[in-house]
Amino acid sequence: MNRNKFSTEEIAAVYKAICERRDMRHFVSAPLEEGQLQRFVQAAHMAPSVGLMQPWRFIRITDMSLRTAIQQHVEQERIATADALGERSSEFMRLKVEGILTCAEVLVVGLIENREKYIFGRRTIPEMDLASASCAIQNMWLAARAEGIGLGWVSLFDPKILRELCGMPSDSQPIAVLCLGHVQDFYPAPMLEIEAWDNRKAVGEVLYENTWITKEP
């Protein structure tokens, strides 16, 4: 018997949060409960990080004019992305990609400045700071889903412009605009699957054994 194992109910809850997490774009205009945002940030801050560098920083956007400026910039990038997609441009423009003006809370997530001094775990793979911060965002996503709160990760922005808008250090790196808030319903499947943008691959397509190279029959 594994004494470190959670109870059957606890295990089921963990897997349920993982399976029902969604990248949300549609929000109901209502504030979060007292202390809820702090719990989500605490969950994020409990994430693992290479060399314990804790590279994540969160900026809570409470100034509506700043929130509007961020949304307008994201909209500009949405149009630029559509132009870059060529034949799928019109299909992309039909997708809703953010809920910045309707969600309860907006957080900008960035990587810390002076990251070059952190060598532990990053000497050959410097991108591990991004991997660590992504774990923090996933922690927040799962905590929010468990409490019935939607979260959407917006990545359509120019890092330089967002850094200037949010007064971030010159060598820091914004990686996400997070929209948090109440939702009418969680999507029954990822929105991009529902909209037929793409399909989730089968596990067999992403799992290999011993070698990635597929031998010819």
N, C-alpha and C positions, 0 to 999 in steps of 0.2 A: 504493500500500500504506500502511496506517495503522500507523506504528511504535509508536503508543501502545496498540494493541490487545493484549489478553491472548491467550494461546495458546488453541487450540480446546478443549482439555481444561479449562483454567481458566475459560473462558466457560461451558462446560457445567456446571461445578461451581457457579458463581454462580447460574445459573438453576435448577439442581436445588434448591439451598437455599431459594430464593424459592418455588418451586412446592410443595416438601414441608414447608415450615414449617407448624406447627399450633399452635393455642391448646390446650395440653394440660391435662387435668383428672385423669387417672389416672396415678399414679406408683408405682414400685417402691421399697420402702424400702431404700436403699443410699446411702452418701455419695458425693459427687463426688470425682474424682481430685485429688490435690494440685496446686494451682495453677490448676485449671480455673475456679473462680469468679473468680479474679483476672484471668484471660484474658478472661472474659466482660465484666467491668466495664471492662477496658481497651478492649475493642471498643466498648462503649457510649460511653465517654469520647472516642472518636475521631469521634463523630458531628458533623455540621455544626451550627452554632447561629448564629442571627441576631446580628450584631454581636459575634460570638465571646463571647457572654455566658455560655455553658456553664451553663444554668439548672438542670441536673439535680443531685440529691443522692441517694445510695443509703444506706439504713439496713439493715444485715444483722441479721436477727432471730435471735439464738442462744438467747435466754431462752425456754424452752418455755412458761412461764406467760404470757409476753407473746404468743407465737405462738397459744396457746389463746384468749387474750382477743380477739385480732384475728379468729380464726376464728369465735368466738361472735358478734362484732359483724357479721361478714359474713353469718352465718346469719340474724340479725335483719333485715338489709337484704334478704336473699333473700325472706323472708316478706313484707316490706313491698312489695317489687317485685311479687310475685305478686298481692297485693291490688290493686295499681294496674293490673294487666293485665286485670282484668275477666274476660271469657269465656275468655282463654287462660291463666288462673291455674293450673289443674290441669296443663295441658300444660307450663308453665314449671317447676312444682315437680318434675316428673319428670327435669328436666335436672340434671346434675352441673355445678356452677358454680365449684368450687374444689377444690384438693388441699393446703390449707395444713398439715394435720397429717400428711400422708404424704410430702410431697416432701422432698428433701435440704436445700434452702436456701430461705429466704423473704427477699425484699428489698422494702422499702417505698421507692418512688420519689417524690420531692417536688421541687417548684419552689422555688428559693431565696427568701429574704426580701428586702425592699428592691428588688423588681423594677422599681419605678417609675423608678429612676434610669437604667435602660437604655433609651435612646430610639432608638438606632441600629436601624432596621428595625422598630420597635415603635410609632412615634409615632401611626400611624393603625391599626395592627393589633396591639394589645397581646397577642393570643393567640399570637403567634409564639414566645413562650417555651414554650408547651405544644407547639407544632409541633416545636420543636427537641428537647425532651425525648422526644417520641414517636419522633423519628429515632434517638435514643440507645437506646431500648428495642428498636426494630426491629433495630439493629445487634447487640444482645445476643441477640435471638431467632435471627437468622441464624447467629451464631457458635455458639450452643448447638446448633442443628439440625445444623450441619456436624460437630459432635463427638458427635452422637447423644444429646444431652441435651434433654429436653422443657422447655418454658417455658409457663406459663399466666399471662395478665394478668387479674387480678381487679379489678373496678371497682365492686363492690357494697359501698359503705361511705359513711359520712357523713364528709366531709373534716375537720370540726371534731373529731369523736370520735377518728378515727385520728391526727390531729395531737396530741391530748392523750395518747393511749396511747403514742405514740412520742417524746414530749418534743420536738416540733418547734417552731421559732420561731412566734410568734403570727401573723405575716403570710406564712409559708411556705404551700405548697399541696400536700398529698399528691395524687398522681394515679394511683398504681397499687400494688397488692400483687402482686409477682411470685413465682410458685412455680417452682422449678427442681429438676430431678431426673431420675433414670433412669426410663425407661418400658419396658413390655413390648413395645409396638409403637406406632408413630405412626399416628394415624388415617389411613385411605386418602383421606379428604376431610375438610374442616372438620366438626367435630362437629355444628354446628347444621344443616348440610346433611344429614348422616346421620340426624339426628333429625327431619328434615323441618320444622324451624322456619322456614326460608326457603331460597331458592336464590340462587346467585351470578348476578348480572346478566351479560348478554353485553356484550362490550367496546363494541359498537355502541350500547348504551343509555347509556353514560357518556362517549362521545367525541363532541364537537361540532366544527364548523368555523366560525370567524368569529363566530357568534352562538349563544346558548343557546336563543333563542326559535324554536320550530318554527312554520313558516308553514303555514296551513291549505291543503289541496290545492285 
